[in-house]
Amino acid sequence: MWYLILANRRGVADPVFYDIGIYFYDDVANRRNVHLDVVTEDEKGFTSYECKYTKEAVGKRVVEEEEKATILALFPETGSVKMWMGKDTD
């Protein structure tokens, strides 16, 4: 997250964003939850970032799982959504 914050302050983030945070989604009814490591908001909308700490490249399956998690978080069918973007919102 700090890399993005510093790039944004220097004006080299593309696009430059005006908010950054972590996104949590809890779907109690289906017993699943989603955690997006970093989410930025700019004039076009939201961008999510995933952090993986590994020496090897992640496979296609991992990328597809993260895409599904992002879609679930942004378009929840049931459950409650909690998001932290520098402030608490419900």
PDB file of N, CA, C and O in Angstrom:
ATOM      1  N   MET A   1       0.825  -1.184   0.000  1.00  0.00           N
ATOM      2  CA  MET A   1       0.000   0.000   0.000  1.00  0.00           C
ATOM      3  C   MET A   1       0.877   1.259   0.000  1.00  0.00           C
ATOM      4  O   MET A   1       0.558   2.240  -0.670  1.00  0.00           O
ATOM      5  N   TRP A   2       1.973   1.226   0.747  1.00  0.00           N
ATOM      6  CA  TRP A   2       2.824   2.421   0.828  1.00  0.00           C
ATOM      7  C   TRP A   2       3.447   2.769  -0.509  1.00  0.00           C
ATOM      8  O   TRP A   2       3.660   3.945  -0.804  1.00  0.00           O
ATOM      9  N   TYR A   3       3.742   1.768  -1.322  1.00  0.00           N
ATOM     10  CA  TYR A   3       4.265   2.041  -2.662  1.00  0.00           C
ATOM     11  C   TYR A   3       3.270   2.882  -3.450  1.00  0.00           C
ATOM     12  O   TYR A   3       3.650   3.864  -4.086  1.00  0.00           O
ATOM     13  N   LEU A   4       1.997   2.498  -3.408  1.00  0.00           N
ATOM     14  CA  LEU A   4       0.970   3.251  -4.130  1.00  0.00           C
ATOM     15  C   LEU A   4       0.781   4.649  -3.563  1.00  0.00           C
ATOM     16  O   LEU A   4       0.617   5.609  -4.315  1.00  0.00           O
ATOM     17  N   ILE A   5       0.802   4.768  -2.244  1.00  0.00           N
ATOM     18  CA  ILE A   5       0.649   6.078  -1.619  1.00  0.00           C
ATOM     19  C   ILE A   5       1.765   7.018  -2.048  1.00  0.00           C
ATOM     20  O   ILE A   5       1.511   8.169  -2.403  1.00  0.00           O
ATOM     21  N   LEU A   6       3.007   6.528  -2.015  1.00  0.00           N
ATOM     22  CA  LEU A   6       4.138   7.367  -2.418  1.00  0.00           C
ATOM     23  C   LEU A   6       4.082   7.720  -3.900  1.00  0.00           C
ATOM     24  O   LEU A   6       4.363   8.856  -4.280  1.00  0.00           O
ATOM     25  N   ALA A   7       3.717   6.741  -4.744  1.00  0.00           N
ATOM     26  CA  ALA A   7       3.596   7.017  -6.181  1.00  0.00           C
ATOM     27  C   ALA A   7       2.510   8.057  -6.430  1.00  0.00           C
ATOM     28  O   ALA A   7       2.655   8.922  -7.294  1.00  0.00           O
ATOM     29  N   ASN A   8       1.423   7.969  -5.667  1.00  0.00           N
ATOM     30  CA  ASN A   8       0.333   8.928  -5.823  1.00  0.00           C
ATOM     31  C   ASN A   8       0.772  10.329  -5.405  1.00  0.00           C
ATOM     32  O   ASN A   8       0.465  11.308  -6.086  1.00  0.00           O
ATOM     33  N   ARG A   9       1.493  10.426  -4.283  1.00  0.00           N
ATOM     34  CA  ARG A   9       1.976  11.734  -3.812  1.00  0.00           C
ATOM     35  C   ARG A   9       2.928  12.377  -4.807  1.00  0.00           C
ATOM     36  O   ARG A   9       2.964  13.600  -4.948  1.00  0.00           O
ATOM     37  N   ARG A  10       3.699  11.540  -5.497  1.00  0.00           N
ATOM     38  CA  ARG A  10       4.644  12.064  -6.496  1.00  0.00           C
ATOM     39  C   ARG A  10       3.958  12.360  -7.829  1.00  0.00           C
ATOM     40  O   ARG A  10       4.566  12.939  -8.730  1.00  0.00           O
ATOM     41  N   GLY A  11       2.692  11.960  -7.950  1.00  0.00           N
ATOM     42  CA  GLY A  11       1.951  12.200  -9.183  1.00  0.00           C
ATOM     43  C   GLY A  11       2.255  11.219 -10.287  1.00  0.00           C
ATOM     44  O   GLY A  11       1.930  11.474 -11.447  1.00  0.00           O
ATOM     45  N   VAL A  12       2.880  10.086  -9.949  1.00  0.00           N
ATOM     46  CA  VAL A  12       3.218   9.100 -10.978  1.00  0.00           C
ATOM     47  C   VAL A  12       2.270   7.902 -10.982  1.00  0.00           C
ATOM     48  O   VAL A  12       2.397   7.029 -11.840  1.00  0.00           O
ATOM     49  N   ALA A  13       1.331   7.840 -10.052  1.00  0.00           N
ATOM     50  CA  ALA A  13       0.322   6.775 -10.077  1.00  0.00           C
ATOM     51  C   ALA A  13      -0.586   7.017 -11.272  1.00  0.00           C
ATOM     52  O   ALA A  13      -0.919   8.161 -11.580  1.00  0.00           O
ATOM     53  N   ASP A  14      -0.985   5.951 -11.940  1.00  0.00           N
ATOM     54  CA  ASP A  14      -1.824   6.093 -13.123  1.00  0.00           C
ATOM     55  C   ASP A  14      -3.031   5.178 -13.007  1.00  0.00           C
ATOM     56  O   ASP A  14      -2.902   3.961 -13.139  1.00  0.00           O
ATOM     57  N   PRO A  15      -4.199   5.751 -12.760  1.00  0.00           N
ATOM     58  CA  PRO A  15      -4.492   7.165 -12.563  1.00  0.00           C
ATOM     59  C   PRO A  15      -4.212   7.599 -11.127  1.00  0.00           C
ATOM     60  O   PRO A  15      -4.136   6.770 -10.220  1.00  0.00           O
ATOM     61  N   VAL A  16      -4.061   8.892 -10.937  1.00  0.00           N
ATOM     62  CA  VAL A  16      -3.890   9.442  -9.597  1.00  0.00           C
ATOM     63  C   VAL A  16      -5.210   9.232  -8.849  1.00  0.00           C
ATOM     64  O   VAL A  16      -6.280   9.524  -9.382  1.00  0.00           O
ATOM     65  N   PHE A  17      -5.132   8.730  -7.623  1.00  0.00           N
ATOM     66  CA  PHE A  17      -6.345   8.424  -6.855  1.00  0.00           C
ATOM     67  C   PHE A  17      -6.505   9.389  -5.692  1.00  0.00           C
ATOM     68  O   PHE A  17      -5.548  10.045  -5.279  1.00  0.00           O
ATOM     69  N   TYR A  18      -7.724   9.470  -5.166  1.00  0.00           N
ATOM     70  CA  TYR A  18      -7.983  10.363  -4.044  1.00  0.00           C
ATOM     71  C   TYR A  18      -8.365   9.631  -2.773  1.00  0.00           C
ATOM     72  O   TYR A  18      -8.602  10.276  -1.752  1.00  0.00           O
ATOM     73  N   ASP A  19      -8.433   8.300  -2.798  1.00  0.00           N
ATOM     74  CA  ASP A  19      -8.687   7.539  -1.581  1.00  0.00           C
ATOM     75  C   ASP A  19      -8.062   6.158  -1.726  1.00  0.00           C
ATOM     76  O   ASP A  19      -7.975   5.621  -2.830  1.00  0.00           O
ATOM     77  N   ILE A  20      -7.628   5.588  -0.606  1.00  0.00           N
ATOM     78  CA  ILE A  20      -7.005   4.267  -0.607  1.00  0.00           C
ATOM     79  C   ILE A  20      -7.394   3.570   0.690  1.00  0.00           C
ATOM     80  O   ILE A  20      -7.530   4.212   1.732  1.00  0.00           O
ATOM     81  N   GLY A  21      -7.571   2.261   0.622  1.00  0.00           N
ATOM     82  CA  GLY A  21      -7.941   1.526   1.826  1.00  0.00           C
ATOM     83  C   GLY A  21      -7.994   0.030   1.590  1.00  0.00           C
ATOM     84  O   GLY A  21      -7.454  -0.486   0.612  1.00  0.00           O
ATOM     85  N   ILE A  22      -8.655  -0.649   2.505  1.00  0.00           N
ATOM     86  CA  ILE A  22      -8.804  -2.099   2.493  1.00  0.00           C
ATOM     87  C   ILE A  22     -10.296  -2.396   2.439  1.00  0.00           C
ATOM     88  O   ILE A  22     -11.087  -1.700   3.076  1.00  0.00           O
ATOM     89  N   TYR A  23     -10.692  -3.420   1.687  1.00  0.00           N
ATOM     90  CA  TYR A  23     -12.108  -3.751   1.527  1.00  0.00           C
ATOM     91  C   TYR A  23     -12.381  -5.124   2.126  1.00  0.00           C
ATOM     92  O   TYR A  23     -11.681  -6.092   1.830  1.00  0.00           O
ATOM     93  N   PHE A  24     -13.409  -5.199   2.972  1.00  0.00           N
ATOM     94  CA  PHE A  24     -13.851  -6.464   3.566  1.00  0.00           C
ATOM     95  C   PHE A  24     -15.298  -6.704   3.176  1.00  0.00           C
ATOM     96  O   PHE A  24     -16.102  -5.772   3.168  1.00  0.00           O
ATOM     97  N   TYR A  25     -15.635  -7.940   2.855  1.00  0.00           N
ATOM     98  CA  TYR A  25     -17.009  -8.314   2.580  1.00  0.00           C
ATOM     99  C   TYR A  25     -17.313  -9.590   3.351  1.00  0.00           C
ATOM    100  O   TYR A  25     -16.607 -10.588   3.207  1.00  0.00           O
ATOM    101  N   ASP A  26     -18.359  -9.561   4.168  1.00  0.00           N
ATOM    102  CA  ASP A  26     -18.784 -10.732   4.931  1.00  0.00           C
ATOM    103  C   ASP A  26     -20.164 -11.146   4.469  1.00  0.00           C
ATOM    104  O   ASP A  26     -21.128 -10.397   4.626  1.00  0.00           O
ATOM    105  N   ASP A  27     -20.262 -12.347   3.895  1.00  0.00           N
ATOM    106  CA  ASP A  27     -21.527 -12.925   3.453  1.00  0.00           C
ATOM    107  C   ASP A  27     -21.902 -13.984   4.477  1.00  0.00           C
ATOM    108  O   ASP A  27     -21.536 -15.152   4.348  1.00  0.00           O
ATOM    109  N   VAL A  28     -22.631 -13.560   5.487  1.00  0.00           N
ATOM    110  CA  VAL A  28     -22.968 -14.440   6.603  1.00  0.00           C
ATOM    111  C   VAL A  28     -23.850 -15.587   6.138  1.00  0.00           C
ATOM    112  O   VAL A  28     -23.653 -16.725   6.564  1.00  0.00           O
ATOM    113  N   ALA A  29     -24.815 -15.311   5.276  1.00  0.00           N
ATOM    114  CA  ALA A  29     -25.755 -16.333   4.824  1.00  0.00           C
ATOM    115  C   ALA A  29     -25.061 -17.493   4.122  1.00  0.00           C
ATOM    116  O   ALA A  29     -25.463 -18.645   4.289  1.00  0.00           O
ATOM    117  N   ASN A  30     -24.031 -17.207   3.345  1.00  0.00           N
ATOM    118  CA  ASN A  30     -23.319 -18.258   2.596  1.00  0.00           C
ATOM    119  C   ASN A  30     -21.987 -18.644   3.230  1.00  0.00           C
ATOM    120  O   ASN A  30     -21.215 -19.408   2.650  1.00  0.00           O
ATOM    121  N   ARG A  31     -21.720 -18.115   4.420  1.00  0.00           N
ATOM    122  CA  ARG A  31     -20.512 -18.431   5.182  1.00  0.00           C
ATOM    123  C   ARG A  31     -19.232 -18.243   4.369  1.00  0.00           C
ATOM    124  O   ARG A  31     -18.406 -19.150   4.263  1.00  0.00           O
ATOM    125  N   ARG A  32     -19.089 -17.063   3.806  1.00  0.00           N
ATOM    126  CA  ARG A  32     -17.865 -16.736   3.063  1.00  0.00           C
ATOM    127  C   ARG A  32     -17.527 -15.275   3.307  1.00  0.00           C
ATOM    128  O   ARG A  32     -18.397 -14.457   3.605  1.00  0.00           O
ATOM    129  N   ASN A  33     -16.257 -14.970   3.176  1.00  0.00           N
ATOM    130  CA  ASN A  33     -15.838 -13.581   3.305  1.00  0.00           C
ATOM    131  C   ASN A  33     -14.739 -13.296   2.302  1.00  0.00           C
ATOM    132  O   ASN A  33     -14.052 -14.198   1.822  1.00  0.00           O
ATOM    133  N   VAL A  34     -14.594 -12.035   2.004  1.00  0.00           N
ATOM    134  CA  VAL A  34     -13.613 -11.581   1.017  1.00  0.00           C
ATOM    135  C   VAL A  34     -12.822 -10.445   1.627  1.00  0.00           C
ATOM    136  O   VAL A  34     -13.371  -9.587   2.317  1.00  0.00           O
ATOM    137  N   HIS A  35     -11.543 -10.449   1.370  1.00  0.00           N
ATOM    138  CA  HIS A  35     -10.654  -9.376   1.812  1.00  0.00           C
ATOM    139  C   HIS A  35      -9.835  -8.945   0.610  1.00  0.00           C
ATOM    140  O   HIS A  35      -9.039  -9.725   0.087  1.00  0.00           O
ATOM    141  N   LEU A  36     -10.024  -7.707   0.168  1.00  0.00           N
ATOM    142  CA  LEU A  36      -9.206  -7.154  -0.904  1.00  0.00           C
ATOM    143  C   LEU A  36      -8.090  -6.361  -0.243  1.00  0.00           C
ATOM    144  O   LEU A  36      -8.349  -5.456   0.550  1.00  0.00           O
ATOM    145  N   ASP A  37      -6.850  -6.701  -0.570  1.00  0.00           N
ATOM    146  CA  ASP A  37      -5.698  -6.131   0.120  1.00  0.00           C
ATOM    147  C   ASP A  37      -5.625  -4.613   0.026  1.00  0.00           C
ATOM    148  O   ASP A  37      -5.407  -3.938   1.033  1.00  0.00           O
ATOM    149  N   VAL A  38      -5.803  -4.075  -1.165  1.00  0.00           N
ATOM    150  CA  VAL A  38      -5.739  -2.622  -1.361  1.00  0.00           C
ATOM    151  C   VAL A  38      -6.776  -2.235  -2.413  1.00  0.00           C
ATOM    152  O   VAL A  38      -6.913  -2.903  -3.439  1.00  0.00           O
ATOM    153  N   VAL A  39      -7.503  -1.152  -2.149  1.00  0.00           N
ATOM    154  CA  VAL A  39      -8.469  -0.606  -3.099  1.00  0.00           C
ATOM    155  C   VAL A  39      -8.225   0.895  -3.187  1.00  0.00           C
ATOM    156  O   VAL A  39      -8.117   1.578  -2.168  1.00  0.00           O
ATOM    157  N   THR A  40      -8.141   1.398  -4.408  1.00  0.00           N
ATOM    158  CA  THR A  40      -8.015   2.840  -4.603  1.00  0.00           C
ATOM    159  C   THR A  40      -9.264   3.350  -5.311  1.00  0.00           C
ATOM    160  O   THR A  40      -9.935   2.612  -6.031  1.00  0.00           O
ATOM    161  N   GLU A  41      -9.559   4.625  -5.092  1.00  0.00           N
ATOM    162  CA  GLU A  41     -10.691   5.259  -5.765  1.00  0.00           C
ATOM    163  C   GLU A  41     -10.181   6.491  -6.502  1.00  0.00           C
ATOM    164  O   GLU A  41      -9.466   7.321  -5.939  1.00  0.00           O
ATOM    165  N   ASP A  42     -10.561   6.594  -7.769  1.00  0.00           N
ATOM    166  CA  ASP A  42     -10.203   7.755  -8.579  1.00  0.00           C
ATOM    167  C   ASP A  42     -11.448   8.226  -9.319  1.00  0.00           C
ATOM    168  O   ASP A  42     -12.548   7.745  -9.050  1.00  0.00           O
ATOM    169  N   GLU A  43     -11.283   9.156 -10.240  1.00  0.00           N
ATOM    170  CA  GLU A  43     -12.444   9.703 -10.941  1.00  0.00           C
ATOM    171  C   GLU A  43     -13.167   8.670 -11.797  1.00  0.00           C
ATOM    172  O   GLU A  43     -14.327   8.879 -12.150  1.00  0.00           O
ATOM    173  N   LYS A  44     -12.519   7.570 -12.136  1.00  0.00           N
ATOM    174  CA  LYS A  44     -13.139   6.526 -12.954  1.00  0.00           C
ATOM    175  C   LYS A  44     -13.835   5.452 -12.118  1.00  0.00           C
ATOM    176  O   LYS A  44     -14.662   4.705 -12.640  1.00  0.00           O
ATOM    177  N   GLY A  45     -13.511   5.368 -10.830  1.00  0.00           N
ATOM    178  CA  GLY A  45     -14.103   4.333  -9.979  1.00  0.00           C
ATOM    179  C   GLY A  45     -13.072   3.709  -9.069  1.00  0.00           C
ATOM    180  O   GLY A  45     -12.175   4.388  -8.568  1.00  0.00           O
ATOM    181  N   PHE A  46     -13.202   2.404  -8.856  1.00  0.00           N
ATOM    182  CA  PHE A  46     -12.346   1.679  -7.927  1.00  0.00           C
ATOM    183  C   PHE A  46     -11.393   0.747  -8.666  1.00  0.00           C
ATOM    184  O   PHE A  46     -11.727   0.200  -9.717  1.00  0.00           O
ATOM    185  N   THR A  47     -10.195   0.574  -8.096  1.00  0.00           N
ATOM    186  CA  THR A  47      -9.223  -0.403  -8.581  1.00  0.00           C
ATOM    187  C   THR A  47      -8.785  -1.230  -7.385  1.00  0.00           C
ATOM    188  O   THR A  47      -8.443  -0.684  -6.335  1.00  0.00           O
ATOM    189  N   SER A  48      -8.797  -2.567  -7.547  1.00  0.00           N
ATOM    190  CA  SER A  48      -8.366  -3.425  -6.442  1.00  0.00           C
ATOM    191  C   SER A  48      -7.008  -4.036  -6.767  1.00  0.00           C
ATOM    192  O   SER A  48      -6.689  -4.312  -7.923  1.00  0.00           O
ATOM    193  N   TYR A  49      -6.220  -4.238  -5.718  1.00  0.00           N
ATOM    194  CA  TYR A  49      -4.873  -4.795  -5.828  1.00  0.00           C
ATOM    195  C   TYR A  49      -4.767  -5.967  -4.867  1.00  0.00           C
ATOM    196  O   TYR A  49      -5.306  -5.911  -3.762  1.00  0.00           O
ATOM    197  N   GLU A  50      -4.092  -7.004  -5.264  1.00  0.00           N
ATOM    198  CA  GLU A  50      -3.876  -8.171  -4.418  1.00  0.00           C
ATOM    199  C   GLU A  50      -2.376  -8.337  -4.196  1.00  0.00           C
ATOM    200  O   GLU A  50      -1.587  -8.217  -5.132  1.00  0.00           O
ATOM    201  N   CYS A  51      -1.992  -8.613  -2.961  1.00  0.00           N
ATOM    202  CA  CYS A  51      -0.584  -8.809  -2.625  1.00  0.00           C
ATOM    203  C   CYS A  51      -0.338 -10.288  -2.357  1.00  0.00           C
ATOM    204  O   CYS A  51      -1.016 -10.896  -1.529  1.00  0.00           O
ATOM    205  N   LYS A  52       0.621 -10.856  -3.051  1.00  0.00           N
ATOM    206  CA  LYS A  52       1.030 -12.242  -2.825  1.00  0.00           C
ATOM    207  C   LYS A  52       2.526 -12.232  -2.520  1.00  0.00           C
ATOM    208  O   LYS A  52       3.317 -11.638  -3.253  1.00  0.00           O
ATOM    209  N   TYR A  53       2.897 -12.886  -1.446  1.00  0.00           N
ATOM    210  CA  TYR A  53       4.299 -12.939  -1.035  1.00  0.00           C
ATOM    211  C   TYR A  53       4.842 -14.314  -1.355  1.00  0.00           C
ATOM    212  O   TYR A  53       4.736 -15.238  -0.548  1.00  0.00           O
ATOM    213  N   THR A  54       5.424 -14.448  -2.532  1.00  0.00           N
ATOM    214  CA  THR A  54       5.959 -15.716  -2.992  1.00  0.00           C
ATOM    215  C   THR A  54       7.129 -15.458  -3.929  1.00  0.00           C
ATOM    216  O   THR A  54       7.225 -14.396  -4.545  1.00  0.00           O
ATOM    217  N   LYS A  55       7.999 -16.420  -4.027  1.00  0.00           N
ATOM    218  CA  LYS A  55       9.142 -16.296  -4.932  1.00  0.00           C
ATOM    219  C   LYS A  55       8.772 -16.707  -6.349  1.00  0.00           C
ATOM    220  O   LYS A  55       9.512 -16.420  -7.290  1.00  0.00           O
ATOM    221  N   GLU A  56       7.634 -17.375  -6.510  1.00  0.00           N
ATOM    222  CA  GLU A  56       7.222 -17.893  -7.809  1.00  0.00           C
ATOM    223  C   GLU A  56       6.010 -17.121  -8.326  1.00  0.00           C
ATOM    224  O   GLU A  56       5.252 -16.535  -7.553  1.00  0.00           O
ATOM    225  N   ALA A  57       5.847 -17.134  -9.618  1.00  0.00           N
ATOM    226  CA  ALA A  57       4.681 -16.490 -10.219  1.00  0.00           C
ATOM    227  C   ALA A  57       3.415 -17.246  -9.808  1.00  0.00           C
ATOM    228  O   ALA A  57       3.424 -18.470  -9.674  1.00  0.00           O
ATOM    229  N   VAL A  58       2.341 -16.502  -9.615  1.00  0.00           N
ATOM    230  CA  VAL A  58       1.074 -17.158  -9.290  1.00  0.00           C
ATOM    231  C   VAL A  58       0.458 -17.707 -10.571  1.00  0.00           C
ATOM    232  O   VAL A  58       0.669 -17.165 -11.656  1.00  0.00           O
ATOM    233  N   GLY A  59      -0.287 -18.763 -10.436  1.00  0.00           N
ATOM    234  CA  GLY A  59      -0.905 -19.394 -11.593  1.00  0.00           C
ATOM    235  C   GLY A  59      -2.210 -18.744 -11.998  1.00  0.00           C
ATOM    236  O   GLY A  59      -2.725 -17.865 -11.307  1.00  0.00           O
ATOM    237  N   LYS A  60      -2.730 -19.181 -13.112  1.00  0.00           N
ATOM    238  CA  LYS A  60      -3.985 -18.653 -13.647  1.00  0.00           C
ATOM    239  C   LYS A  60      -5.134 -18.885 -12.673  1.00  0.00           C
ATOM    240  O   LYS A  60      -6.027 -18.047 -12.555  1.00  0.00           O
ATOM    241  N   ARG A  61      -5.115 -20.020 -11.974  1.00  0.00           N
ATOM    242  CA  ARG A  61      -6.173 -20.347 -11.019  1.00  0.00           C
ATOM    243  C   ARG A  61      -6.248 -19.297  -9.908  1.00  0.00           C
ATOM    244  O   ARG A  61      -7.339 -18.876  -9.523  1.00  0.00           O
ATOM    245  N   VAL A  62      -5.097 -18.879  -9.399  1.00  0.00           N
ATOM    246  CA  VAL A  62      -5.060 -17.864  -8.337  1.00  0.00           C
ATOM    247  C   VAL A  62      -5.627 -16.541  -8.845  1.00  0.00           C
ATOM    248  O   VAL A  62      -6.384 -15.875  -8.139  1.00  0.00           O
ATOM    249  N   VAL A  63      -5.263 -16.163 -10.059  1.00  0.00           N
ATOM    250  CA  VAL A  63      -5.772 -14.924 -10.651  1.00  0.00           C
ATOM    251  C   VAL A  63      -7.293 -15.005 -10.807  1.00  0.00           C
ATOM    252  O   VAL A  63      -7.997 -14.043 -10.501  1.00  0.00           O
ATOM    253  N   GLU A  64      -7.800 -16.138 -11.280  1.00  0.00           N
ATOM    254  CA  GLU A  64      -9.248 -16.312 -11.450  1.00  0.00           C
ATOM    255  C   GLU A  64      -9.972 -16.258 -10.107  1.00  0.00           C
ATOM    256  O   GLU A  64     -11.059 -15.689 -10.018  1.00  0.00           O
ATOM    257  N   GLU A  65      -9.384 -16.843  -9.062  1.00  0.00           N
ATOM    258  CA  GLU A  65      -9.988 -16.791  -7.727  1.00  0.00           C
ATOM    259  C   GLU A  65     -10.063 -15.361  -7.210  1.00  0.00           C
ATOM    260  O   GLU A  65     -11.062 -14.972  -6.606  1.00  0.00           O
ATOM    261  N   GLU A  66      -9.017 -14.579  -7.441  1.00  0.00           N
ATOM    262  CA  GLU A  66      -9.009 -13.183  -7.004  1.00  0.00           C
ATOM    263  C   GLU A  66     -10.031 -12.361  -7.780  1.00  0.00           C
ATOM    264  O   GLU A  66     -10.682 -11.485  -7.210  1.00  0.00           O
ATOM    265  N   GLU A  67     -10.177 -12.633  -9.065  1.00  0.00           N
ATOM    266  CA  GLU A  67     -11.188 -11.944  -9.856  1.00  0.00           C
ATOM    267  C   GLU A  67     -12.585 -12.250  -9.329  1.00  0.00           C
ATOM    268  O   GLU A  67     -13.414 -11.347  -9.215  1.00  0.00           O
ATOM    269  N   LYS A  68     -12.854 -13.509  -9.008  1.00  0.00           N
ATOM    270  CA  LYS A  68     -14.148 -13.897  -8.444  1.00  0.00           C
ATOM    271  C   LYS A  68     -14.392 -13.188  -7.117  1.00  0.00           C
ATOM    272  O   LYS A  68     -15.496 -12.708  -6.859  1.00  0.00           O
ATOM    273  N   ALA A  69     -13.370 -13.124  -6.283  1.00  0.00           N
ATOM    274  CA  ALA A  69     -13.498 -12.462  -4.984  1.00  0.00           C
ATOM    275  C   ALA A  69     -13.816 -10.983  -5.159  1.00  0.00           C
ATOM    276  O   ALA A  69     -14.630 -10.433  -4.417  1.00  0.00           O
ATOM    277  N   THR A  70     -13.186 -10.338  -6.126  1.00  0.00           N
ATOM    278  CA  THR A  70     -13.441  -8.922  -6.377  1.00  0.00           C
ATOM    279  C   THR A  70     -14.874  -8.708  -6.850  1.00  0.00           C
ATOM    280  O   THR A  70     -15.550  -7.786  -6.394  1.00  0.00           O
ATOM    281  N   ILE A  71     -15.332  -9.550  -7.754  1.00  0.00           N
ATOM    282  CA  ILE A  71     -16.713  -9.437  -8.243  1.00  0.00           C
ATOM    283  C   ILE A  71     -17.692  -9.668  -7.103  1.00  0.00           C
ATOM    284  O   ILE A  71     -18.680  -8.943  -6.984  1.00  0.00           O
ATOM    285  N   LEU A  72     -17.434 -10.663  -6.266  1.00  0.00           N
ATOM    286  CA  LEU A  72     -18.297 -10.925  -5.116  1.00  0.00           C
ATOM    287  C   LEU A  72     -18.343  -9.724  -4.185  1.00  0.00           C
ATOM    288  O   LEU A  72     -19.407  -9.369  -3.677  1.00  0.00           O
ATOM    289  N   ALA A  73     -17.211  -9.107  -3.963  1.00  0.00           N
ATOM    290  CA  ALA A  73     -17.151  -7.958  -3.056  1.00  0.00           C
ATOM    291  C   ALA A  73     -17.872  -6.743  -3.638  1.00  0.00           C
ATOM    292  O   ALA A  73     -18.535  -6.007  -2.907  1.00  0.00           O
ATOM    293  N   LEU A  74     -17.747  -6.532  -4.937  1.00  0.00           N
ATOM    294  CA  LEU A  74     -18.339  -5.346  -5.551  1.00  0.00           C
ATOM    295  C   LEU A  74     -19.813  -5.519  -5.885  1.00  0.00           C
ATOM    296  O   LEU A  74     -20.558  -4.541  -5.950  1.00  0.00           O
ATOM    297  N   PHE A  75     -20.237  -6.770  -6.098  1.00  0.00           N
ATOM    298  CA  PHE A  75     -21.632  -7.050  -6.460  1.00  0.00           C
ATOM    299  C   PHE A  75     -22.198  -8.154  -5.575  1.00  0.00           C
ATOM    300  O   PHE A  75     -22.549  -9.223  -6.073  1.00  0.00           O
ATOM    301  N   PRO A  76     -22.292  -7.911  -4.281  1.00  0.00           N
ATOM    302  CA  PRO A  76     -22.770  -8.951  -3.369  1.00  0.00           C
ATOM    303  C   PRO A  76     -24.254  -9.242  -3.575  1.00  0.00           C
ATOM    304  O   PRO A  76     -25.057  -8.331  -3.776  1.00  0.00           O
ATOM    305  N   GLU A  77     -24.598 -10.512  -3.522  1.00  0.00           N
ATOM    306  CA  GLU A  77     -26.006 -10.897  -3.646  1.00  0.00           C
ATOM    307  C   GLU A  77     -26.685 -10.913  -2.283  1.00  0.00           C
ATOM    308  O   GLU A  77     -27.865 -10.583  -2.166  1.00  0.00           O
ATOM    309  N   THR A  78     -25.936 -11.298  -1.257  1.00  0.00           N
ATOM    310  CA  THR A  78     -26.492 -11.347   0.090  1.00  0.00           C
ATOM    311  C   THR A  78     -25.412 -10.951   1.075  1.00  0.00           C
ATOM    312  O   THR A  78     -24.248 -10.794   0.706  1.00  0.00           O
ATOM    313  N   GLY A  79     -25.801 -10.791   2.331  1.00  0.00           N
ATOM    314  CA  GLY A  79     -24.824 -10.509   3.372  1.00  0.00           C
ATOM    315  C   GLY A  79     -24.662  -9.028   3.612  1.00  0.00           C
ATOM    316  O   GLY A  79     -25.412  -8.206   3.087  1.00  0.00           O
ATOM    317  N   SER A  80     -23.681  -8.708   4.406  1.00  0.00           N
ATOM    318  CA  SER A  80     -23.428  -7.310   4.728  1.00  0.00           C
ATOM    319  C   SER A  80     -22.081  -6.901   4.162  1.00  0.00           C
ATOM    320  O   SER A  80     -21.163  -7.715   4.062  1.00  0.00           O
ATOM    321  N   VAL A  81     -21.972  -5.658   3.801  1.00  0.00           N
ATOM    322  CA  VAL A  81     -20.736  -5.137   3.235  1.00  0.00           C
ATOM    323  C   VAL A  81     -20.142  -4.134   4.207  1.00  0.00           C
ATOM    324  O   VAL A  81     -20.837  -3.243   4.695  1.00  0.00           O
ATOM    325  N   LYS A  82     -18.858  -4.281   4.485  1.00  0.00           N
ATOM    326  CA  LYS A  82     -18.155  -3.311   5.305  1.00  0.00           C
ATOM    327  C   LYS A  82     -16.932  -2.873   4.510  1.00  0.00           C
ATOM    328  O   LYS A  82     -16.206  -3.700   3.959  1.00  0.00           O
ATOM    329  N   MET A  83     -16.719  -1.598   4.459  1.00  0.00           N
ATOM    330  CA  MET A  83     -15.598  -1.092   3.692  1.00  0.00           C
ATOM    331  C   MET A  83     -14.882  -0.037   4.509  1.00  0.00           C
ATOM    332  O   MET A  83     -15.515   0.818   5.130  1.00  0.00           O
ATOM    333  N   TRP A  84     -13.573  -0.099   4.507  1.00  0.00           N
ATOM    334  CA  TRP A  84     -12.766   0.931   5.141  1.00  0.00           C
ATOM    335  C   TRP A  84     -11.980   1.641   4.059  1.00  0.00           C
ATOM    336  O   TRP A  84     -11.158   1.030   3.376  1.00  0.00           O
ATOM    337  N   MET A  85     -12.228   2.923   3.903  1.00  0.00           N
ATOM    338  CA  MET A  85     -11.493   3.734   2.937  1.00  0.00           C
ATOM    339  C   MET A  85     -11.021   4.995   3.658  1.00  0.00           C
ATOM    340  O   MET A  85     -11.238   6.112   3.187  1.00  0.00           O
ATOM    341  N   GLY A  86     -10.377   4.802   4.798  1.00  0.00           N
ATOM    342  CA  GLY A  86      -9.942   5.931   5.575  1.00  0.00           C
ATOM    343  C   GLY A  86     -11.025   6.414   6.524  1.00  0.00           C
ATOM    344  O   GLY A  86     -10.809   7.341   7.305  1.00  0.00           O
ATOM    345  N   LYS A  87     -12.190   5.782   6.456  1.00  0.00           N
ATOM    346  CA  LYS A  87     -13.316   6.112   7.331  1.00  0.00           C
ATOM    347  C   LYS A  87     -14.226   4.888   7.391  1.00  0.00           C
ATOM    348  O   LYS A  87     -14.160   4.040   6.502  1.00  0.00           O
ATOM    349  N   ASP A  88     -15.062   4.775   8.403  1.00  0.00           N
ATOM    350  CA  ASP A  88     -15.984   3.662   8.521  1.00  0.00           C
ATOM    351  C   ASP A  88     -17.273   3.978   7.797  1.00  0.00           C
ATOM    352  O   ASP A  88     -17.849   5.052   7.970  1.00  0.00           O
ATOM    353  N   THR A  89     -17.728   3.023   6.975  1.00  0.00           N
ATOM    354  CA  THR A  89     -19.007   3.178   6.291  1.00  0.00           C
ATOM    355  C   THR A  89     -19.744   1.866   6.347  1.00  0.00           C
ATOM    356  O   THR A  89     -19.121   0.809   6.448  1.00  0.00           O
ATOM    357  N   ASP A  90     -21.050   1.911   6.284  1.00  0.00           N
ATOM    358  CA  ASP A  90     -21.890   0.702   6.204  1.00  0.00           C
ATOM    359  C   ASP A  90     -22.738   0.738   4.951  1.00  0.00           C
ATOM    360  O   ASP A  90     -23.511  -0.187   4.701  1.00  0.00           O
TER     361      ASP A  90
END
